[in-house]
């Protein structure tokens, strides 16, 4: 019995020693606190936005702001993103909110937020994935509609993804019909898309060539479109089909960056909010959308990563959509260290820490375990990441709860 108790005590002290080795000391806590801006709430309904005034300094004159997310199903993260978006729209003249969703289908939301046409739940459902079919996103859409009722120029809602061709084809066909054009090449294109498809997002070089030939014919019909805005959207839908036909994992993020560039260039006096997973808004590597936006826009693009310590989130595992417990951040993770500061919600200025270069902040400038979970779940939610090179700023929330789904099935 004594031997068993001794073994338990030894294991206990080993764990304590390992944790203390990874814990921040008082000097490190004091140093990092200099770069922290506490946020009082993630709730978008909060009328007092004085805690968000720091965004004026952090964002400055940049006109593209990337807002990440550590999972696709955390209520608090989405609410914080929408609270920031509302502030940027109301106070910093941002006029385009864009989402990691299929571009043609997302653009339809403007009919609701600008003209009060349609059902926003149906439009969100038409964007395919469950991620945005939530009470949090619906509430933000309603805020946009209300804002547009009282302001000019109006805010636009758009997407920048290209994982499906159907919405683009439908909108191209509608333009054909409105301009009394023969739809033969659209019919031929749909057959080519179906016949050459080797599986989701997979076409051979030969298949891509056949599809490209039909797209050239369709593109030529734009000369018949008199409305300039309609013509621009028509041509962009053609490009969405082109991207879809060429899509591979390594191409998706560069394509998304191309589409954000299109948003930036084709909306008047555009200031664009880009909402996507942390992975996509990251500036770290060339397989990330944020990398390409940073290459194109440099200081005009700033990004915010998101992190949380513990809790639950919505996810789909083995085709089953539901609420899952997150993996609690361990002692070697960034989230564990940030949680030890005992500040529930805050913005961390990574740019300033990098610029300062003090050895007391070395741990945040190096590769460190960081949560990376998408629409599914993983046994190991943490992966080594250079967070300081990925994001300009990091928003930490100590506890996550699952997003509130609008009676949707998994996809």
N, C-alpha and C positions, 0 to 999 in steps of 0.2 A: 504494500500500500504506500509506504514511504517512498519507494523507488518510483512508483507511478506518479506520485505527487511531484517528486523532484523533476521528472521528465516534463511534466506539464509546465512547471515553473520555468524550466530551461527554455522550452519552446516559446513561452510567453515573453520572456526577456529578450529572446532573439528577435521576435516580431517587433517589440517596442524599440529595440536598438536599430532595426532596419528602418522603421518609420521615422525615428528621430534623425537618422542620417539623411532622409529625403525631405524632412520638414524644413521650412524656411526659418532661419534664425531671426532674432529681433532686428538686427541691422538690415537684413535683406527685406524684411517686412516694412521697415521704416523707409527704405530706399524706394521700393516699388510703389508705396503709397503716394509718392510725389507725382506719379503719372496716372493716378486714378481719379475718375470723375464719377462720384456716386449718382445713381439714378433712383428716384423715389418709387417709381412704379413702371410696369410694362403695360398697364391698362390704357388703351387708346381713348377711353371715355374721360380720362383725367383732363380737366379744363386748364389747370395750371401747368404750363409748359416751361417754367423757368429753369427746371433741371436740364432741359434740352438746349438751352442757349449755347452751351459749349459746342454744339454742332456747328454753329456759325464759324467758330475758330478752326475746328478740326477739318471741316469741308472747304472752307475758304471760298475761292472762286471756281472750284471744280464743278463741272456740269454733268458728270456721270458718277453716280454713287452705287456701288455694289453692296448688297445686303445678303449675307450668307445665312446658313442654318446648319446646325450640327446633326439634325435628323430632319426628315420630312414630316414629322408628326408631333412636334412639341407646341402646345398651346401658347405657353409663355413667350417662346421665341417668335412665333408668328405675330402675336399681339404686339411685341416690342418692335418688330419690323414695320407693322402697320402704324404704330404710334409715331415712329420716326418718319415714315412716309407722309403721314398727315402733316407733320410739322414742316417737312421740306416743301410740300405743296403749298401750304398756307403761308409760310414765312420766307422761303428761299426760291420761290417761283419755279419749282420743278413742275413740269407739265406732262410728263409721260411716265406712267407706271408700267413696267414690263416684267413678265413672269417667265420662269422656266417651264413654259407650256407651248404647245403647238401654235405657231404664229397666226395662221388664218382663223382658227377657231377662237383664239383669244381676242382678236380684233373685234369680233361680233359683240363683245361686252359694251363697246361704245354705243351701240344702239340703245342699251338700257341706261347707262350713266349719263348720256347726253340727250337722248330723246325719249326716255322712259318707255321704250318699246321692248317687248319680250319679257321672259321670266329669267331672272339671274341664276336661279337654281338649274334651270335647263341649260343655260349657256355654260355654267361651270361643269355640268355633267358632260356636255359636248366637248370639253377639253380633255376627255379620255380618263385621266388618272384620278384616283381618289384624293390625292394630296391637297387639292384646293376645294374639294367639295366639303367644306367645313363651315361651322358657324362663324369662326374667326374671319375667314375670307369673305363670307357673305356680308358680315357686318362692315367690313372695309369697303366693299362694293357699294353698300348703301350710303356710306359716308361720302364716297366719290360722287354718287348721284346728287346727294344733297348739296355738296360743294358746288357742283356744276350748275345747280339751279340758281345759285346766287353770285356766280363769278363768270367773267369773260376775260381772256379766252379760256376755254374749257380744258379740263385735263383728259388725256387719252389713256386707254387701257390696251395693252398689246402683249404679245408673246414674242419669243425669239428662238423657239425650238422647231425641229423639222422631222420628228419621228414618224409622222403620218402624212400621206399625200392627199387623202380624201377631201379635207377642208379646202385645200388649194384648188383641187380639180373642180369642186362644187362652185367655188367663187369665180373661177375662170369661165365655167359654163354659163353661169348667171350673166356675166358681162357679155358673152357671146350673144345670149338671147336678147339682152337689152339693146344690143347694137345690130340685131337681125343678121347675124353671121352664121354660116353653115357650121355645124358642130362635128363634122366628120373627123377632123384631126383629133378632137378631144376623145371621141369614141375610140379611135385607133390608139391613142395614147393610153387610155384605160386598159385596152386589151394587151398592149405591150407591157404595161406595169404588172399585169396579172400573169401573163405568160412567161415573163423573164424573171419573175421573183423566185429566188431559191430559198426563201425563208425570210423572216422578219429582218428588214434592213440589209438584205444581201442581194446584189445584182452582179452579174459577170460584166467584164469589160464590153463584150458584145451587146449585152442587154442594155448597158448604159448608153452605148452608141446609138442603138435603135431609139431609145427614149429621147436622147438629145436631138435626134433628127425631127421628131414630132414637136419638140419644144421650140425648135427654130421656126417651124411653120406657124405655131401658135403665137410666138413672139411677134412675128411679122404682122399679125392682125391688130396689134396695138395702134397702128396708124389710123385705124377706123374709130378709135376712142377719143372723143373730143374733150371730155373733162380731164384736166391735168392730174388731179388727185386720184381719180379712178384709174387712169393709165398707169400711174406709179404703183398702185396697189396690185394691178393686174400683172405687171412685169415682175413684181416681187413674188407673187404667187407662182409664176412660172419658175422663178429661181428656187422657191421652196421645193418644188417637184424635182428640180435638178439636184439640189442638195440631198433630198430623200433618196434619189436613185444612186447617189455616190456614197451614201452614208456607211461609215464604219466607226467603231468606237473612237479611234484616234482622230477622226474628222469632225465629230459632233461639236466639240468645244470651239474649234476654229470657225465652223459654220455659224454657231451661235454668236460669236464675236462679229462675224460679217453682218448678221441680221441686226445686231445692236448698232453697228455703224450705219446701217440703212435707216434705223429709227432716228439716229442722231442727225442724219443729213436730210431727212424728208419730213420732219415735223418742224414747224416754224418756231424759231428761237428755242430750240429744244434743250431741256434739262431732264436727264433720264435717270429714273430709279431702276436698278437691275436687281431683281429678287431671284435667288437661286441657292443651291446647296453650297456650303463652304468650299467643297471641292472645285466647283465651277468658277466661283468668284476669286479664287486664289490666284495670286500673281507668281506662284513658285515655279511652275514648269510649263513647257510648251504644249502639254496636253490639256491645259486649263484655259478656259475662256478668259479669265482675268489676266492671264499672261499676255494674250493677244490684245486685249483692251489696253493694257499698260503699254505695250509696244506702240499701239496706234495713237494713244492719247496722253501718255506720260502723266503729268501733274493734273490733267483734266479729269483723271479717273482716280477715285479713292475707294477703298473697300473696307468693310467691317465684317470680321468673322464673328461667329457666335459660339458660346460654350455654356454647358450647364454641368452641375456636379452630380446630381442624382435625381431619381424620380421615375416617371412613366412617359411613354409616348405612343402614338398610333403607328402601326406598321403592318406589313403583310408578310406572313411567313408560311411557306408551303401553300400559298393561295388563300390563306385564312387571314382576313383583315380584322384587327382587334387592338386591344391595349396590351402593351408589353412593359415589363420592368426593365429599366435601363441598367447597364452594368455600372455599379458604383465606382467612381473614380478612385484608383489606387494611389498610394504614396508617391509613385514615380511619374504621375500624370500632372499636366499643367492644371487641370481642373481641381485636383486635390490641393495643390499649393495655393491657388487663388481662393478656394473656399476657406482656407485657414485664416484669411484676412478678416473674416466675419463681416463682410459687406454684401448684403443680399443681391444687389444689382449694381453693376458699374461698367463704365467704359474705360479700357486700358489703352493708353497711347503708346503703341508699339514703335511708331516712327520716332518719337522723342527718346525712347529708351535706346534704340539703335544709334541715334545721333549722339547721345550722351556717352555711350560706350563704357560706363562704369562697371568694374568687375563684380559689383554686388548684383548686377542684373544679368550676369553671364548665363544663368540657368534658363532664362527665357529667350536668349539669343541662339541657343543650341537646339539640336533636334531633341524633342521631348514627346512623350506619349500624349496623344490628343484624340478626342472622340471623333470618329468618322462613321456615321451610320446613315444610310439613305432611306429608301422606302421599305426596305426589309430589315431583318435583324441579323446579327452576327454573334457568334459565341464570344469573339474578342472584338469589342467595339473600338478599341484604342489602337492607334498606329503611330509610329514615330514620325513626327512632322516638324519642320522648321516653321513654327507659327509666325515668328517675327518677320520672316521673308515672304510669308504667304499673305499677310494682311497689314494694313496701315493701323487699324484699330481692332480691338477685340471687345465684344460685349459679353460679360459674364452674368449668368443668372443661376442662383444656387440650386433652385429646384424646378423641375419640369413636370407638367402633367400632360396627359394625352390630348391632342386636338379633338374638337367635338365634331364628329362626322355627321353629315346630312343624309343618313340612311342610304349609304352607297355600298355597292359590292366591290370586292377587290379587283384591281387591274394593275 
